[in-house]
Amino acid sequence: MPKKATQKPPTIITLTLPESDDTERSGTLLIQRGDLAHVRQFSYTTLNELSQVIKDGVLALAAVEADPPVIVDVPPPAPTPTKKTVTEPTPPAEPTVDIPLKKGKKTVKISHLKLVGGETDAAAYRQAVLLAGILIDGKLWDGESPIRIDDVYALAKKMKHLTAREMPLFSLEDFVQVGVVEPGDPLEEVTDELNVFDEDDPDDETLTVTLPHKTPISANGHHNGVSDQTALL
């Protein structure tokens, strides 16, 4: 039984002739059969020359088919391993507390307002926040430096009857300890205390603020006013 002839793929010829007013014109020939093809550009003056161009293209395609090029499939590039960037965790921001003022509020760090003695529960800290607002309104504290309160309720008792006009008569150290406590350092003691009248304590006395003063001296050099010595009766 005769073998059935293998059908060859058709030959496809594509001839591109751009329009031109020049005497010598150019064109492109693409001739293809199966997976192989040949392309060339040419110049011509008359259409009779096109048959020779096609003939030369067929011969060139036959030469390619006689010795087809070997096309090697290039393997895809290996993926570059990506370096894992280790992002260091951002340290949490220090918590803050809002200090209510006469006008607005002041946000300070928790570490700048500490209770180091006496009651240290939530109610005591709320009391400390209110006292801190009085210190800021009185221009004694700016909220930027650490302060420590030995006993918040004792401090509230000292500051109970002080007005904003009287606050500049004192320093911040009169009410709280200032600075940062280093581990192992003893706490400073507040030496200057104010005797403030407590209306709930009948034995307590009213606040007496003693300011520095000079004894009046007359023109003749003698003291005016009450004598420094008690007269003997």
SVG drawing of the C-alpha trace seen along z (x, -y; Angstrom):
<svg xmlns="http://www.w3.org/2000/svg" viewBox="-14 -113 37 115">
<polyline fill="none" stroke="black" stroke-width="0.4" points="0.0,0.0 1.6,-3.3 2.4,-5.7 0.3,-8.8 2.4,-11.9 2.9,-14.3 1.2,-17.6 3.6,-20.5 2.6,-23.8 1.7,-26.5 4.1,-29.2 2.8,-32.7 4.3,-35.7 3.6,-39.2 4.7,-42.0 4.6,-45.5 5.0,-48.4 4.6,-51.9 3.3,-54.6 6.0,-57.0 6.5,-59.6 10.2,-58.9 11.5,-57.0 13.3,-54.5 10.9,-53.0 11.4,-50.5 9.5,-47.6 9.5,-44.7 9.2,-41.0 8.1,-38.5 8.0,-34.8 7.1,-32.2 6.5,-28.4 5.7,-26.6 7.9,-27.9 10.6,-29.3 10.5,-32.6 12.7,-35.0 12.3,-38.8 14.2,-41.4 14.0,-44.9 14.5,-45.8 14.5,-48.7 12.8,-48.7 11.9,-51.1 9.3,-49.0 6.8,-46.3 8.5,-43.8 11.3,-43.6 9.1,-42.2 9.0,-38.7 12.8,-38.5 12.5,-39.8 10.0,-37.0 12.2,-34.4 15.2,-35.5 13.1,-35.3 12.0,-31.8 15.6,-30.6 16.6,-32.3 13.8,-30.5 14.9,-27.2 18.4,-27.8 17.1,-28.4 15.0,-25.2 18.0,-23.2 20.0,-24.4 17.4,-25.6 18.8,-27.5 18.8,-25.9 16.8,-28.0 17.7,-27.2 15.1,-28.0 16.6,-30.3 15.6,-29.2 13.8,-31.9 16.1,-33.8 16.1,-32.4 14.2,-34.5 16.5,-36.6 16.0,-35.8 14.7,-38.9 16.3,-39.8 13.9,-40.0 14.2,-43.4 13.9,-43.1 12.1,-46.2 12.9,-47.0 9.8,-47.6 9.3,-51.2 9.6,-51.8 6.2,-52.7 5.8,-56.4 5.7,-57.4 2.2,-57.8 1.1,-61.3 -1.5,-63.0 -3.5,-66.2 -3.2,-68.8 -6.3,-71.0 -5.5,-74.7 -7.5,-77.9 -7.2,-78.3 -6.9,-75.0 -4.7,-72.2 -1.1,-71.1 0.1,-67.6 3.0,-66.3 4.7,-62.9 3.6,-60.5 7.2,-60.3 7.2,-64.1 4.5,-63.8 5.2,-61.2 3.9,-60.3 6.7,-59.1 4.9,-58.9 1.6,-58.8 -1.4,-57.7 -0.6,-56.6 -3.9,-55.3 -5.9,-56.7 -7.8,-59.2 -4.5,-60.5 -3.1,-60.9 -6.1,-62.8 -5.6,-65.1 -1.9,-65.5 -3.0,-66.4 -5.2,-69.2 -2.3,-70.5 0.0,-70.4 -2.4,-72.6 -2.2,-75.2 1.6,-75.1 1.6,-75.7 -1.0,-78.5 1.1,-80.0 4.2,-80.1 6.1,-77.8 6.3,-74.7 6.4,-74.5 5.5,-70.8 8.8,-69.9 10.9,-69.0 10.1,-66.1 8.5,-66.8 7.8,-64.4 5.1,-64.8 5.8,-63.3 2.2,-63.4 -0.5,-64.6 -3.1,-65.2 -0.7,-67.1 0.3,-69.2 -3.4,-69.9 -3.7,-71.1 -0.8,-73.5 -2.0,-75.0 -5.7,-75.1 -6.0,-78.8 -3.3,-80.2 -4.4,-82.4 -2.8,-82.8 -1.5,-86.2 0.3,-84.6 1.9,-81.8 4.8,-83.9 5.9,-84.5 7.1,-80.9 9.3,-78.6 8.6,-75.2 10.8,-73.5 8.5,-74.9 5.8,-72.4 7.5,-69.5 10.8,-67.8 12.4,-68.5 14.7,-66.6 15.1,-62.9 15.6,-60.3 18.5,-58.0 18.2,-54.4 19.5,-54.1 19.5,-57.9 17.5,-58.9 14.6,-61.1 15.0,-64.8 13.0,-66.3 10.9,-69.4 12.3,-71.6 10.2,-74.7 6.6,-74.0 3.6,-76.3 1.3,-76.4 -2.1,-76.7 -5.3,-77.1 -7.5,-74.1 -11.1,-75.0 -11.8,-71.4 -9.1,-71.5 -9.9,-74.0 -6.4,-73.8 -4.9,-74.8 -3.8,-78.4 -4.3,-80.6 -1.6,-80.9 1.1,-83.4 3.4,-84.4 6.5,-86.0 8.4,-88.1 11.9,-89.5 11.8,-93.1 14.1,-95.7 13.6,-97.5 12.9,-101.2 15.8,-103.5 15.3,-107.2 17.5,-109.9 19.3,-110.1 20.3,-106.5 17.8,-105.2 15.3,-102.5 11.7,-103.5 8.8,-101.4 8.8,-98.7 12.1,-98.0 13.8,-94.7 13.9,-94.2 11.0,-93.7 10.7,-96.5 11.1,-95.3 8.2,-96.1"/>
</svg>
